[in-house]
Amino acid sequence: MKTEKELPEFDDVEAVKFIQKFVQKDNKKFTDEDIEYILDVIFDYCDSQGLIKEDSAEEAEIDEAAMLDFIMKTIKKEQIVKLTEEDVELILEGEFEYGKSIGIYKEME
């Protein structure tokens, strides 16, 4: 019997599938590599802000505007993907919806 609440696990493969379905509602299609890249940059942002703590269920607020700015600067600097700010916002929405679906994120009240 477990006494601690099990932490939800973020599965990159499932996240990419979920986001691909999510973006199709806007008639968008990105490569899996584009989405994986954005997920990696999101992780880098959260890590740089001290938002990632192993085995912790502590809630944290994410500054969405700062995260978007960080992602766009990273894209411009690294030039690995060619995505617009609108594209990135849509992928971020999909990532948020995936996180809500597995219990990592919740809507702010």
C-alpha positions as YAML, in Angstrom:
chain: A
units: angstrom
residues:
- id: 1
  name: MET
  ca: [0.00, 0.00, 0.00]
- id: 2
  name: LYS
  ca: [1.38, 3.39, -1.02]
- id: 3
  name: THR
  ca: [1.08, 6.24, 1.42]
- id: 4
  name: GLU
  ca: [2.45, 8.98, -0.84]
- id: 5
  name: LYS
  ca: [0.53, 10.38, -3.74]
- id: 6
  name: GLU
  ca: [1.99, 9.05, -6.99]
- id: 7
  name: LEU
  ca: [3.31, 11.80, -9.19]
- id: 8
  name: PRO
  ca: [2.03, 11.91, -12.77]
- id: 9
  name: GLU
  ca: [4.66, 11.07, -15.33]
- id: 10
  name: PHE
  ca: [5.18, 13.19, -18.45]
- id: 11
  name: ASP
  ca: [5.60, 10.82, -21.40]
- id: 12
  name: ASP
  ca: [7.26, 12.61, -24.34]
- id: 13
  name: VAL
  ca: [5.95, 10.14, -26.93]
- id: 14
  name: GLU
  ca: [2.38, 10.43, -25.68]
- id: 15
  name: ALA
  ca: [2.73, 14.22, -25.39]
- id: 16
  name: VAL
  ca: [3.78, 14.50, -29.04]
- id: 17
  name: LYS
  ca: [0.81, 12.34, -30.14]
- id: 18
  name: PHE
  ca: [-1.57, 14.40, -28.00]
- id: 19
  name: ILE
  ca: [-0.19, 17.71, -29.30]
- id: 20
  name: GLN
  ca: [-0.38, 16.50, -32.92]
- id: 21
  name: LYS
  ca: [-4.09, 15.78, -32.43]
- id: 22
  name: PHE
  ca: [-4.60, 19.08, -30.60]
- id: 23
  name: VAL
  ca: [-3.03, 21.26, -33.32]
- id: 24
  name: GLN
  ca: [-5.05, 19.57, -36.05]
- id: 25
  name: LYS
  ca: [-8.15, 21.39, -34.76]
- id: 26
  name: ASP
  ca: [-6.50, 24.55, -36.14]
- id: 27
  name: ASN
  ca: [-5.58, 22.75, -39.37]
- id: 28
  name: LYS
  ca: [-1.92, 22.83, -38.35]
- id: 29
  name: LYS
  ca: [0.62, 20.12, -38.76]
- id: 30
  name: PHE
  ca: [4.10, 20.12, -37.31]
- id: 31
  name: THR
  ca: [6.77, 17.47, -37.50]
- id: 32
  name: ASP
  ca: [7.24, 15.34, -34.40]
- id: 33
  name: GLU
  ca: [10.76, 16.77, -34.25]
- id: 34
  name: ASP
  ca: [9.39, 20.34, -34.11]
- id: 35
  name: ILE
  ca: [7.20, 19.41, -31.15]
- id: 36
  name: GLU
  ca: [9.97, 17.44, -29.43]
- id: 37
  name: TYR
  ca: [12.26, 20.46, -29.80]
- id: 38
  name: ILE
  ca: [9.70, 22.79, -28.21]
- id: 39
  name: LEU
  ca: [9.15, 20.30, -25.37]
- id: 40
  name: ASP
  ca: [12.91, 20.27, -24.77]
- id: 41
  name: VAL
  ca: [13.04, 24.07, -24.69]
- id: 42
  name: ILE
  ca: [10.06, 24.15, -22.28]
- id: 43
  name: PHE
  ca: [12.01, 21.77, -20.02]
- id: 44
  name: ASP
  ca: [15.10, 23.98, -20.29]
- id: 45
  name: TYR
  ca: [13.04, 27.03, -19.33]
- id: 46
  name: CYS
  ca: [11.42, 25.32, -16.35]
- id: 47
  name: ASP
  ca: [14.78, 23.96, -15.22]
- id: 48
  name: SER
  ca: [16.43, 27.39, -15.52]
- id: 49
  name: GLN
  ca: [13.66, 28.89, -13.38]
- id: 50
  name: GLY
  ca: [13.97, 26.21, -10.68]
- id: 51
  name: LEU
  ca: [10.50, 24.86, -11.44]
- id: 52
  name: ILE
  ca: [11.58, 21.23, -11.82]
- id: 53
  name: LYS
  ca: [12.05, 19.31, -8.62]
- id: 54
  name: GLU
  ca: [12.44, 15.55, -8.70]
- id: 55
  name: ASP
  ca: [9.83, 13.65, -6.70]
- id: 56
  name: SER
  ca: [7.97, 16.82, -5.73]
- id: 57
  name: ALA
  ca: [4.30, 17.56, -6.12]
- id: 58
  name: GLU
  ca: [4.81, 21.20, -5.15]
- id: 59
  name: GLU
  ca: [2.78, 23.57, -7.29]
- id: 60
  name: ALA
  ca: [4.52, 26.33, -9.21]
- id: 61
  name: GLU
  ca: [3.26, 29.20, -11.30]
- id: 62
  name: ILE
  ca: [4.74, 29.55, -14.76]
- id: 63
  name: ASP
  ca: [5.10, 32.97, -16.33]
- id: 64
  name: GLU
  ca: [3.71, 32.09, -19.76]
- id: 65
  name: ALA
  ca: [4.89, 35.32, -21.40]
- id: 66
  name: ALA
  ca: [8.43, 34.83, -20.10]
- id: 67
  name: MET
  ca: [8.42, 31.20, -21.22]
- id: 68
  name: LEU
  ca: [7.24, 32.17, -24.72]
- id: 69
  name: ASP
  ca: [9.93, 34.86, -24.87]
- id: 70
  name: PHE
  ca: [12.57, 32.31, -23.79]
- id: 71
  name: ILE
  ca: [11.40, 29.82, -26.44]
- id: 72
  name: MET
  ca: [11.36, 32.40, -29.24]
- id: 73
  name: LYS
  ca: [14.85, 33.65, -28.31]
- id: 74
  name: THR
  ca: [16.11, 30.05, -28.24]
- id: 75
  name: ILE
  ca: [14.57, 29.31, -31.65]
- id: 76
  name: LYS
  ca: [16.15, 32.44, -33.11]
- id: 77
  name: LYS
  ca: [19.54, 31.67, -31.57]
- id: 78
  name: GLU
  ca: [19.72, 27.95, -32.40]
- id: 79
  name: GLN
  ca: [17.88, 28.10, -35.76]
- id: 80
  name: ILE
  ca: [16.93, 24.43, -35.50]
- id: 81
  name: VAL
  ca: [13.22, 24.86, -36.28]
- id: 82
  name: LYS
  ca: [11.30, 27.42, -38.30]
- id: 83
  name: LEU
  ca: [8.23, 28.15, -36.21]
- id: 84
  name: THR
  ca: [6.34, 31.38, -35.79]
- id: 85
  name: GLU
  ca: [5.26, 32.75, -32.43]
- id: 86
  name: GLU
  ca: [1.71, 31.68, -33.33]
- id: 87
  name: ASP
  ca: [2.95, 28.13, -34.02]
- id: 88
  name: VAL
  ca: [4.76, 27.99, -30.69]
- id: 89
  name: GLU
  ca: [1.71, 29.33, -28.83]
- id: 90
  name: LEU
  ca: [-0.42, 26.56, -30.35]
- id: 91
  name: ILE
  ca: [2.11, 23.90, -29.38]
- id: 92
  name: LEU
  ca: [2.25, 25.37, -25.86]
- id: 93
  name: GLU
  ca: [-1.55, 25.17, -25.65]
- id: 94
  name: GLY
  ca: [-1.37, 21.53, -26.68]
- id: 95
  name: GLU
  ca: [1.36, 20.82, -24.13]
- id: 96
  name: PHE
  ca: [-0.75, 22.47, -21.41]
- id: 97
  name: GLU
  ca: [-3.81, 20.43, -22.38]
- id: 98
  name: TYR
  ca: [-1.72, 17.24, -22.31]
- id: 99
  name: GLY
  ca: [-0.39, 18.19, -18.86]
- id: 100
  name: LYS
  ca: [-3.94, 18.79, -17.60]
- id: 101
  name: SER
  ca: [-5.07, 15.45, -19.00]
- id: 102
  name: ILE
  ca: [-2.47, 13.58, -16.95]
- id: 103
  name: GLY
  ca: [-2.77, 15.73, -13.82]
- id: 104
  name: ILE
  ca: [0.46, 17.73, -14.03]
- id: 105
  name: TYR
  ca: [-1.24, 21.09, -14.61]
- id: 106
  name: LYS
  ca: [-4.52, 22.59, -13.50]
- id: 107
  name: GLU
  ca: [-6.39, 25.75, -14.43]
- id: 108
  name: MET
  ca: [-5.73, 28.77, -12.25]
- id: 109
  name: GLU
  ca: [-8.80, 29.97, -10.40]
...
